[in-house]
Amino acid sequence: MGFSVHVDALVRDGAAFADAAEAAGLTAPVTSCPGWVMADLVGHLTWVHELFATVVADRVTTLERRPSAGRVADDVLIATYRAGLDALVAALRATPPDTEVWTFTSDHSVRWVARRMAHETAVHRWDAEQAAGIDHGIDATLASDGIDEYLTWFVHKPAEGAAPVGGSVHIHCGDVPGEWTLRPAADGAGFDVVREHAKGDCALRGPANDLLLALWRRLPIDAIDVVGDTAVAERFINASATR
């Protein structure tokens, strides 16, 4: 997926997120984010969007410490969120994709920011819509790209005390293109990820939406098709520190 497609997805899912938050109300529990109500979710995404809007607009290349999220009053929270989304979209559209800016990975491009913000927003749109009683999945092509992003940047961060996965994992989208094989890295840190059709000790299969949400632990593992060593699959899903 290209830069402009990610920005367009951010616009679409960002607006739908706000609509769902309004429909549910700020006191609605967000069951996919344990302990949060809608105000917490909106506040979180507002902070993320505003942070990267500033990073991109001001072309910030060094950020020694991320600013803490301030609490916005409930009566202006959704309006503040919408303004932050607009600022982020405007900054992205006004900046060449290969511009160097601060990120928390080794890819310091605005292109990376657009992709990360598209996927952050798509998953949180799903969170908000579930809280609002709206059953609307993530676009399949975007979800497949989200799996690729997850496997590139997030799968290598193990949770403290997580058991070693102890095997290889094949992930296969059933509705759109997308296949990956992960094998434990020789140095024991993370995985070697290859985009290929190959046999693993276990395979995770299903619609791209379901696979992405299972990886982010929004859906239980039994929501997808697991073939082979289920213990390896369960350890893989539970190993990441990222939620």
Secondary structure, DSSP 8 states (H G I E B T S, - for coil): --HHHHHHHHHHHHHHHHHHHHHH-TTSEETTSTTEEHHHHHHHHHHHHHHHHHHHHTT----SS--------HHHHHHHHHHHHHHHHHHHHTS-TT-B---SSS--BHHHHHHHHHHHHHHHHHHHHHHTT------HHHHHHHHHHHHHHTTT-B-TT-----S-EEEEESSSS-EEEEEE-TTSSSEEEE-S----SEEEEE-HHHHHHHHTTSS-GGGSEEEE-HHHHHHHHHHBS--
